[in-house]
């Protein structure tokens, strides 16, 4: 199992990758969610309209004023924030396996927070969503976050160079993530 050297983190780079990973994972999340909506006979724009109610309120969904553009903007912003928070939480995790597990658990925690705690109190329209699917797609979101961060932290992996007289690449020697 690969192990990351986390002794000297380049925080600006790490958090930027967290935001980028969040947006990428959010795009995958949205694509799968839109596919699922159409597979259930609903319009693909439905998830975006539902997301827009975070800003526009539940009545926007009911009266037809929910906005796809607002839904996209809100989803991108939340995905980036969730990515940065994840990057902060996992910045000291050394193994790829632990980071992958943390991603799945983070996705689960986001589902519980968003759909079981916040939505019933503030955004009841989200209770109309297919809950088992929402749990699954949130776990996938967290896993994609973790995979991206595993990929970009590859330059900080602990070097395993056989004793051939060769030295490890500079990125491995510096331990910069």
Residue frames as a rotation matrix with the C-alpha (Angstrom) as fourth column:
UNK 1
0.588 0.809 0.000 0.00
0.809 -0.588 0.000 0.00
0.000 0.000 -1.000 0.00
UNK 2
-0.123 -0.636 0.762 1.38
0.566 -0.676 -0.473 3.40
0.816 0.372 0.443 -0.91
UNK 3
0.316 0.144 -0.938 2.21
0.905 -0.342 0.252 5.79
-0.284 -0.929 -0.238 1.84
UNK 4
0.565 -0.049 0.823 2.34
0.410 -0.849 -0.333 9.56
0.716 0.526 -0.460 1.50
UNK 5
-0.478 -0.723 -0.498 4.95
0.863 -0.283 -0.418 11.75
0.161 -0.630 0.760 3.13
UNK 6
0.450 0.790 0.417 2.93
0.624 -0.612 0.486 14.45
0.639 0.041 -0.768 4.87
UNK 7
0.071 -0.483 -0.873 5.61
0.956 -0.216 0.197 16.16
-0.284 -0.849 0.446 6.91
UNK 8
-0.687 -0.364 -0.629 5.84
0.184 -0.924 0.334 19.25
-0.703 0.113 0.702 4.70
UNK 9
0.020 0.816 0.578 2.49
0.930 0.198 -0.311 20.12
-0.368 0.543 -0.755 3.12
UNK 10
-0.981 -0.138 0.136 2.21
0.187 -0.860 0.475 22.93
0.052 0.492 0.869 0.59
UNK 11
-0.510 0.839 -0.189 -1.12
0.424 0.054 -0.904 24.13
-0.748 -0.542 -0.383 2.00
UNK 12
-0.190 0.455 -0.870 -2.07
-0.654 -0.720 -0.234 26.44
-0.733 0.524 0.434 -0.86
UNK 13
-0.646 -0.113 -0.755 -1.56
-0.710 0.453 0.539 23.66
0.281 0.884 -0.373 -3.40
UNK 14
-0.957 0.261 -0.126 -3.25
0.289 0.897 -0.334 21.01
0.026 -0.356 -0.934 -1.24
UNK 15
-0.370 0.867 -0.334 -6.35
0.219 -0.268 -0.938 23.13
-0.903 -0.420 -0.091 -0.60
UNK 16
-0.257 0.238 -0.937 -6.54
-0.866 -0.488 0.114 24.21
-0.430 0.840 0.331 -4.25
UNK 17
-0.828 -0.047 -0.558 -6.49
-0.347 0.825 0.446 20.55
0.440 0.563 -0.700 -5.22
UNK 18
-0.793 0.603 -0.083 -9.19
0.424 0.450 -0.786 19.93
-0.437 -0.659 -0.613 -2.61
UNK 19
-0.147 0.743 -0.653 -11.39
-0.374 -0.652 -0.659 22.58
-0.916 0.147 0.374 -4.25
UNK 20
-0.380 -0.051 -0.924 -10.65
-0.924 0.055 0.377 21.23
0.031 0.997 -0.068 -7.74
UNK 21
-0.973 0.029 -0.230 -11.31
0.033 0.999 -0.014 17.67
0.229 -0.021 -0.973 -6.59
UNK 22
-0.558 0.816 -0.150 -14.58
0.224 -0.026 -0.974 18.83
-0.799 -0.578 -0.168 -5.05
UNK 23
-0.051 0.527 -0.848 -15.70
-0.776 -0.556 -0.299 20.46
-0.629 0.643 0.437 -8.30
UNK 24
-0.608 -0.240 -0.757 -14.68
-0.718 0.573 0.395 17.37
0.339 0.784 -0.520 -10.30
UNK 25
-0.952 0.291 -0.095 -16.39
0.302 0.845 -0.442 15.00
-0.048 -0.449 -0.892 -7.89
UNK 26
-0.367 0.848 -0.382 -19.42
-0.092 -0.442 -0.892 17.31
-0.926 -0.292 0.240 -7.91
UNK 27
-0.260 0.224 -0.939 -19.55
-0.951 -0.227 0.209 17.16
-0.166 0.948 0.272 -11.71
UNK 28
-0.851 -0.060 -0.522 -19.48
-0.196 0.958 0.210 13.35
0.488 0.281 -0.826 -11.61
UNK 29
-0.799 0.586 -0.135 -22.11
0.327 0.234 -0.916 13.42
-0.505 -0.776 -0.379 -8.85
UNK 30
-0.230 0.739 -0.634 -24.34
-0.522 -0.643 -0.560 15.70
-0.822 0.202 0.533 -10.91
UNK 31
-0.496 0.001 -0.868 -23.94
-0.837 0.264 0.478 13.65
0.230 0.964 -0.130 -14.10
UNK 32
-0.923 0.145 -0.358 -24.93
0.198 0.973 -0.116 10.45
0.331 -0.178 -0.927 -12.29
UNK 33
-0.629 0.721 -0.290 -27.81
0.232 -0.183 -0.956 12.20
-0.742 -0.668 -0.052 -10.53
UNK 34
-0.233 0.530 -0.816 -29.13
-0.818 -0.561 -0.131 13.63
-0.527 0.636 0.564 -13.81
UNK 35
-0.710 -0.048 -0.703 -28.81
-0.498 0.740 0.452 10.21
0.498 0.671 -0.549 -15.44
UNK 36
-0.912 0.365 -0.187 -30.72
0.399 0.685 -0.609 8.65
-0.094 -0.630 -0.771 -12.55
UNK 37
-0.432 0.786 -0.442 -33.49
-0.278 -0.582 -0.764 11.25
-0.858 -0.207 0.470 -12.84
UNK 38
-0.237 0.345 -0.908 -33.98
-0.971 -0.105 0.213 10.46
-0.022 0.933 0.360 -16.53
UNK 39
-0.845 -0.097 -0.526 -33.88
-0.175 0.980 0.100 6.71
0.505 0.176 -0.845 -15.85
UNK 40
-0.762 0.607 -0.226 -36.79
0.476 0.288 -0.831 7.25
-0.439 -0.741 -0.508 -13.47
UNK 41
-0.101 0.745 0.659 -38.76
0.968 -0.079 0.238 9.18
0.229 0.662 -0.713 -16.11
UNK 42
0.617 0.234 -0.751 -38.01
0.507 -0.849 0.151 12.61
-0.602 -0.474 -0.642 -14.62
UNK 43
0.916 -0.305 0.260 -36.35
0.051 -0.555 -0.831 15.48
0.398 0.774 -0.492 -16.48
UNK 44
0.158 -0.956 -0.247 -32.54
0.836 0.262 -0.481 15.68
0.525 -0.131 0.841 -16.27
UNK 45
-0.351 -0.290 0.890 -32.83
-0.017 -0.949 -0.316 19.29
0.936 -0.126 0.328 -15.06
UNK 46
0.637 0.754 -0.162 -34.75
0.110 0.119 0.987 18.15
0.763 -0.647 -0.008 -11.96
UNK 47
0.345 -0.548 -0.762 -31.71
0.936 0.267 0.231 17.79
0.076 -0.793 0.605 -9.67
UNK 48
-0.700 -0.628 0.339 -30.45
0.621 -0.770 -0.147 21.25
0.353 0.108 0.929 -10.66
UNK 49
-0.097 0.757 0.646 -33.84
-0.123 -0.653 0.747 22.79
0.988 -0.007 0.156 -9.99
UNK 50
0.741 0.335 -0.582 -33.93
0.462 0.374 0.804 21.07
0.487 -0.865 0.123 -6.60
UNK 51
-0.131 -0.890 -0.437 -30.44
0.990 -0.097 -0.099 22.36
0.046 -0.446 0.894 -5.77
UNK 52
-0.573 -0.078 0.816 -31.47
0.297 -0.947 0.118 25.91
0.764 0.310 0.566 -6.72
UNK 53
0.516 0.854 0.072 -34.02
0.203 -0.204 0.958 25.85
0.832 -0.479 -0.279 -3.90
UNK 54
0.050 -0.592 -0.804 -31.13
0.996 0.086 -0.001 26.13
0.069 -0.801 0.594 -1.44
UNK 55
-0.912 -0.390 -0.125 -30.98
0.389 -0.921 0.032 29.79
-0.128 -0.019 0.992 -2.54
UNK 56
-0.763 0.619 0.186 -34.44
-0.254 -0.551 0.795 30.34
0.594 0.559 0.578 -3.98
UNK 57
-0.558 0.570 0.603 -36.50
-0.705 0.058 -0.707 28.49
-0.438 -0.819 0.370 -1.37
UNK 58
-0.729 0.302 0.614 -38.84
0.298 0.948 -0.112 25.52
-0.616 0.102 -0.781 -1.71
UNK 59
0.270 0.925 -0.267 -41.57
0.107 -0.304 -0.947 27.64
-0.957 0.227 -0.181 -3.23
UNK 60
-0.155 -0.399 -0.904 -39.41
-0.847 -0.417 0.329 28.14
-0.508 0.817 -0.273 -6.36
UNK 61
-0.978 -0.175 0.114 -39.72
-0.112 0.900 0.422 24.44
-0.177 0.400 -0.899 -7.12
UNK 62
-0.424 0.894 0.148 -43.45
0.618 0.405 -0.674 24.48
-0.663 -0.194 -0.723 -6.56
UNK 63
0.460 0.673 -0.579 -44.22
0.081 -0.681 -0.728 27.64
-0.884 0.288 -0.368 -8.58
UNK 64
0.691 -0.162 0.704 -41.84
0.705 0.367 -0.607 26.89
-0.160 0.916 0.368 -11.47
UNK 65
0.918 -0.370 0.142 -39.31
-0.314 -0.897 -0.311 29.68
0.242 0.241 -0.940 -10.86
UNK 66
0.580 -0.760 0.294 -36.43
0.092 0.419 0.903 27.40
-0.810 -0.497 0.313 -9.84
UNK 67
0.728 -0.381 -0.570 -33.35
-0.679 -0.517 -0.521 28.17
-0.096 0.766 -0.635 -11.94
UNK 68
0.881 -0.471 -0.031 -30.96
0.437 0.839 -0.323 25.73
0.179 0.271 0.946 -13.60
UNK 69
0.235 -0.832 0.503 -28.21
0.100 -0.494 -0.864 28.37
0.967 0.254 -0.033 -13.56
UNK 70
0.229 -0.102 0.968 -28.58
-0.897 -0.408 0.169 28.98
0.378 -0.907 -0.185 -9.85
UNK 71
0.945 0.151 0.288 -28.59
-0.255 0.895 0.366 25.23
-0.203 -0.419 0.885 -9.29
UNK 72
0.635 -0.772 0.019 -25.31
0.509 0.399 -0.763 24.87
0.581 0.494 0.646 -11.20
UNK 73
0.049 -0.639 0.767 -23.69
-0.320 -0.738 -0.594 27.78
0.946 -0.216 -0.241 -9.33
UNK 74
0.481 0.199 0.854 -24.79
-0.874 0.031 0.485 26.50
0.070 -0.980 0.189 -5.92
UNK 75
0.994 -0.079 0.081 -23.64
0.073 0.994 0.079 22.96
-0.087 -0.072 0.994 -6.73
UNK 76
0.386 -0.908 0.161 -20.20
0.368 -0.008 -0.930 24.12
0.846 0.418 0.332 -7.92
UNK 77
0.029 -0.371 0.928 -19.73
-0.653 -0.710 -0.264 26.32
0.757 -0.598 -0.263 -4.84
UNK 78
0.663 0.280 0.695 -20.79
-0.735 0.421 0.532 23.63
-0.143 -0.863 0.485 -2.39
UNK 79
0.933 -0.349 -0.091 -18.68
0.299 0.889 -0.346 20.99
0.202 0.296 0.934 -4.14
UNK 80
0.149 -0.918 0.368 -15.59
0.075 -0.361 -0.930 23.21
0.986 0.166 0.015 -3.92
UNK 81
0.094 -0.061 0.994 -16.20
-0.900 -0.432 0.059 23.99
0.425 -0.900 -0.095 -0.24
UNK 82
0.890 0.267 0.371 -16.80
-0.408 0.830 0.381 20.31
-0.206 -0.490 0.847 0.56
UNK 83
0.723 -0.682 -0.112 -13.56
0.388 0.534 -0.751 19.47
0.572 0.499 0.651 -1.29
UNK 84
-0.064 -0.746 0.663 -11.54
-0.358 -0.603 -0.712 22.01
0.931 -0.283 -0.229 0.71
UNK 85
0.382 0.266 0.885 -13.02
-0.923 0.056 0.381 20.78
0.052 -0.962 0.267 4.00
UNK 86
1.000 -0.028 0.012 -12.15
0.028 1.000 -0.003 17.21
-0.011 0.003 1.000 3.06
UNK 87
0.381 -0.921 0.083 -8.59
0.260 0.021 -0.965 18.21
0.887 0.389 0.247 2.12
UNK 88
-0.044 -0.359 0.932 -8.19
-0.771 -0.581 -0.260 19.90
0.635 -0.731 -0.251 5.50
UNK 89
0.649 0.416 0.636 -9.56
-0.747 0.508 0.430 16.88
-0.144 -0.754 0.641 7.36
UNK 90
0.955 -0.204 0.215 -7.34
0.229 0.968 -0.098 14.35
-0.189 0.143 0.972 5.60
UNK 91
0.738 -0.675 -0.014 -4.16
-0.528 -0.565 -0.634 16.36
0.420 0.475 -0.773 5.16
UNK 92
-0.092 -0.821 0.564 -2.21
-0.992 0.123 0.018 14.21
-0.084 -0.558 -0.826 7.64
UNK 93
0.739 0.346 0.578 -3.46
-0.308 0.937 -0.167 10.80
-0.599 -0.055 0.799 6.54
UNK 94
-0.171 -0.974 -0.150 -0.45
-0.701 0.013 0.713 8.86
-0.693 0.227 -0.685 5.34
UNK 95
-0.754 -0.183 0.631 -1.81
0.172 0.872 0.458 5.83
-0.634 0.454 -0.626 3.52
UNK 96
-0.840 0.427 -0.336 -3.81
-0.479 -0.292 0.827 5.75
0.255 0.856 0.450 0.31
UNK 97
-0.540 0.649 -0.535 -6.12
0.485 0.760 0.432 3.09
0.688 -0.026 -0.726 1.70
UNK 98
-0.431 0.353 -0.830 -6.97
0.810 -0.254 -0.529 5.20
-0.398 -0.900 -0.176 4.75
UNK 99
-0.814 0.108 -0.570 -7.53
-0.250 -0.952 0.176 8.21
-0.524 0.286 0.802 2.51
UNK 100
-0.763 0.562 -0.319 -9.89
-0.194 0.272 0.943 6.22
0.616 0.781 -0.099 0.26
UNK 101
-0.368 0.623 -0.690 -11.83
0.853 0.521 0.015 4.98
0.369 -0.584 -0.723 3.30
UNK 102
-0.606 0.102 -0.789 -11.97
0.443 -0.780 -0.442 8.53
-0.660 -0.617 0.428 4.66
UNK 103
-0.920 0.266 -0.287 -13.48
-0.391 -0.591 0.706 9.66
0.018 0.762 0.648 1.33
UNK 104
-0.494 0.768 -0.407 -16.27
0.265 0.579 0.771 7.10
0.828 0.273 -0.490 1.50
UNK 105
-0.278 0.356 -0.892 -16.97
0.960 0.067 -0.272 7.98
-0.038 -0.932 -0.361 5.15
UNK 106
-0.828 -0.061 -0.558 -16.93
0.102 -0.994 -0.043 11.70
-0.552 -0.092 0.829 4.30
UNK 107
-0.805 0.575 -0.149 -19.50
-0.275 -0.138 0.951 11.15
0.526 0.807 0.269 1.56
UNK 108
-0.253 0.704 -0.664 -21.66
0.719 0.596 0.358 9.25
0.647 -0.387 -0.656 4.03
UNK 109
-0.461 0.014 -0.888 -21.32
0.770 -0.492 -0.407 12.07
-0.442 -0.871 0.216 6.56
UNK 110
-0.962 0.127 -0.244 -22.30
-0.225 -0.872 0.435 14.64
-0.157 0.473 0.867 3.93
UNK 111
-0.524 0.815 -0.247 -25.42
0.114 0.354 0.928 12.63
0.844 0.458 -0.279 3.12
UNK 112
-0.150 0.465 -0.872 -26.42
0.957 0.288 -0.011 12.38
0.247 -0.837 -0.489 6.80
UNK 113
-0.675 -0.169 -0.718 -25.74
0.452 -0.865 -0.221 16.08
-0.583 -0.473 0.660 7.41
UNK 114
-0.938 0.222 -0.267 -27.48
-0.345 -0.692 0.634 17.31
-0.044 0.687 0.726 4.26
UNK 115
-0.490 0.773 -0.404 -30.40
-0.272 0.305 0.913 14.90
0.829 0.557 0.060 3.93
UNK 116
-0.049 0.480 -0.876 -31.12
0.702 0.640 0.312 13.73
0.710 -0.600 -0.368 7.47
UNK 117
-0.320 -0.125 -0.939 -30.29
0.882 -0.401 -0.247 16.79
-0.346 -0.907 0.238 9.57
UNK 118
-0.843 -0.102 -0.528 -30.51
0.004 -0.983 0.184 19.96
-0.537 0.153 0.829 7.46
UNK 119
-0.885 0.465 -0.013 -33.07
-0.031 -0.031 0.999 19.10
0.465 0.885 0.041 4.76
UNK 120
-0.238 0.878 -0.415 -35.96
0.863 0.387 0.324 18.12
0.445 -0.281 -0.850 7.05
UNK 121
-0.041 0.181 -0.983 -35.60
0.799 -0.585 -0.141 21.37
-0.600 -0.791 -0.121 8.97
UNK 122
-0.262 -0.225 -0.939 -34.71
-0.106 -0.960 0.259 23.82
-0.959 0.167 0.227 6.21
UNK 123
-0.561 -0.037 -0.827 -35.10
-0.815 -0.150 0.560 22.28
-0.145 0.988 0.054 2.73
UNK 124
-0.071 0.597 0.799 -38.07
-0.375 0.726 -0.576 19.90
-0.924 -0.341 0.172 2.75
UNK 125
0.660 0.316 -0.681 -38.02
-0.738 0.105 -0.667 19.58
-0.139 0.943 0.302 -1.06
UNK 126
-0.307 -0.878 -0.368 -34.90
-0.883 0.407 -0.233 17.42
0.355 0.253 -0.900 -0.66
UNK 127
-0.465 0.213 0.859 -36.93
-0.519 0.720 -0.460 14.82
-0.717 -0.660 -0.224 1.18
UNK 128
0.654 0.725 -0.214 -38.58
-0.565 0.281 -0.776 14.01
-0.502 0.629 0.594 -2.16
UNK 129
0.008 -0.754 -0.657 -35.25
-0.959 0.180 -0.218 12.61
0.283 0.632 -0.721 -3.44
UNK 130
0.756 0.128 -0.642 -34.60
-0.098 0.992 0.083 8.87
0.648 0.000 0.762 -3.61
UNK 131
0.717 -0.432 0.547 -32.75
-0.689 -0.316 0.653 8.44
-0.109 -0.844 -0.524 -0.31
UNK 132
0.615 -0.556 0.559 -30.86
0.287 0.818 0.498 5.17
-0.734 -0.146 0.663 -1.03
UNK 133
0.560 -0.413 0.718 -29.63
0.765 -0.074 -0.639 6.64
0.317 0.908 0.275 -4.31
UNK 134
0.761 -0.250 0.598 -28.61
-0.283 -0.958 -0.041 9.89
0.584 -0.138 -0.800 -2.58
UNK 135
0.728 -0.525 0.440 -26.60
-0.363 0.250 0.898 7.95
-0.582 -0.814 -0.008 -0.01
UNK 136
0.522 -0.528 0.670 -24.85
0.693 0.720 0.027 5.98
-0.497 0.451 0.742 -2.77
UNK 137
0.565 -0.300 0.768 -24.03
0.590 -0.505 -0.631 9.02
0.577 0.810 -0.109 -4.88
UNK 138
0.821 -0.306 0.482 -22.68
-0.516 -0.759 0.396 10.89
0.245 -0.574 -0.781 -1.84
UNK 139
0.613 -0.636 0.469 -20.38
0.042 0.619 0.784 7.95
-0.789 -0.461 0.407 -1.05
UNK 140
0.454 -0.425 0.783 -19.20
0.891 0.242 -0.385 8.08
-0.025 0.872 0.488 -4.68
UNK 141
0.816 -0.142 0.560 -18.60
-0.018 -0.975 -0.222 11.84
0.578 0.171 -0.798 -4.31
UNK 142
0.746 -0.533 0.400 -16.36
-0.567 -0.192 0.801 11.21
-0.350 -0.824 -0.446 -1.31
UNK 143
0.491 -0.566 0.662 -14.54
0.453 0.815 0.361 8.36
-0.744 0.123 0.657 -3.04
UNK 144
0.592 -0.263 0.762 -13.84
0.715 -0.265 -0.647 10.49
0.372 0.928 0.031 -6.12
UNK 145
0.862 -0.301 0.408 -12.54
-0.421 -0.873 0.245 13.28
0.283 -0.383 -0.879 -3.86
UNK 146
0.597 -0.640 0.484 -10.16
-0.299 0.382 0.874 10.83
-0.744 -0.667 0.036 -2.24
UNK 147
0.505 -0.402 0.764 -9.00
0.743 0.652 -0.148 9.33
-0.439 0.642 0.628 -5.54
UNK 148
0.752 -0.240 0.614 -8.16
0.282 -0.724 -0.629 12.75
0.596 0.646 -0.477 -6.96
UNK 149
0.729 -0.489 0.479 -6.21
-0.681 -0.584 0.442 13.69
0.064 -0.648 -0.759 -3.86
UNK 150
0.561 -0.555 0.614 -4.40
0.140 0.795 0.591 10.34
-0.816 -0.246 0.523 -3.91
UNK 151
0.611 -0.275 0.743 -3.47
0.792 0.187 -0.582 11.03
0.021 0.943 0.332 -7.53
UNK 152
0.696 -0.332 0.637 -2.18
-0.018 -0.894 -0.447 14.55
0.718 0.300 -0.628 -6.97
UNK 153
0.725 -0.462 0.511 -0.32
-0.647 -0.203 0.735 13.64
-0.236 -0.864 -0.446 -3.82
UNK 154
0.928 -0.352 0.122 1.71
0.373 0.877 -0.304 11.11
0.000 0.328 0.945 -5.80
UNK 155
0.391 -0.826 0.407 4.57
0.024 -0.433 -0.901 13.60
0.920 0.362 -0.150 -5.99
UNK 156
0.093 -0.336 0.937 4.84
-0.912 -0.407 -0.056 13.41
0.400 -0.849 -0.344 -2.21
UNK 157
0.925 0.277 -0.259 4.95
-0.178 0.921 0.347 9.66
0.335 -0.275 0.901 -1.88
UNK 158
0.466 -0.778 0.421 7.69
-0.547 0.121 0.828 8.17
-0.695 -0.616 -0.370 0.20
UNK 159
0.234 -0.455 -0.859 10.38
-0.934 0.140 -0.329 6.98
0.270 0.879 -0.392 -2.16
UNK 160
0.619 -0.127 0.775 10.97
-0.209 0.924 0.319 3.25
-0.757 -0.360 0.545 -2.46
UNK 161
0.604 -0.506 -0.615 14.13
-0.755 -0.117 -0.645 3.12
0.255 0.854 -0.453 -4.53
UNK 162
0.939 -0.310 -0.150 16.05
0.332 0.930 0.158 -0.16
0.090 -0.198 0.976 -4.68
UNK 163
0.530 -0.820 -0.216 19.65
-0.162 -0.348 0.923 0.01
-0.832 -0.455 -0.318 -3.61
UNK 164
0.636 -0.278 0.720 20.99
0.760 0.385 -0.523 0.53
-0.132 0.880 0.457 -7.13
UNK 165
-0.496 -0.832 -0.248 22.92
0.785 -0.551 0.282 3.69
-0.371 -0.055 0.927 -6.44
UNK 166
-0.447 0.419 0.790 20.12
0.475 -0.638 0.607 5.80
0.758 0.646 0.086 -7.93
UNK 167
-0.955 0.181 -0.234 18.43
0.112 -0.510 -0.853 8.52
-0.274 -0.841 0.467 -5.98
UNK 168
-0.121 0.989 0.086 14.74
0.880 0.147 -0.452 9.17
-0.459 0.021 -0.888 -5.66
UNK 169
-0.037 0.194 0.980 13.17
0.715 -0.680 0.162 11.97
0.698 0.707 -0.114 -7.71
UNK 170
-0.872 -0.359 0.333 13.44
0.089 -0.785 -0.613 15.41
0.481 -0.505 0.717 -6.10
UNK 171
-0.108 0.907 0.407 9.71
-0.668 -0.369 0.646 15.48
0.736 -0.202 0.646 -5.39
UNK 172
0.608 0.307 -0.732 9.98
0.215 0.824 0.524 12.25
0.764 -0.476 0.435 -3.40
UNK 173
-0.321 -0.823 -0.469 13.03
0.770 0.062 -0.636 13.50
0.552 -0.565 0.614 -1.49
UNK 174
-0.824 -0.010 0.567 11.40
-0.185 -0.941 -0.285 16.80
0.536 -0.340 0.773 -0.50
UNK 175
-0.734 0.590 -0.336 8.16
0.667 0.535 -0.518 15.21
-0.126 -0.605 -0.786 0.63
UNK 176
-0.810 0.451 -0.375 6.15
-0.423 -0.892 -0.159 18.13
-0.406 0.030 0.913 -0.79
UNK 177
-0.405 0.770 0.492 2.52
0.723 0.600 -0.343 17.36
-0.559 0.217 -0.800 -1.47
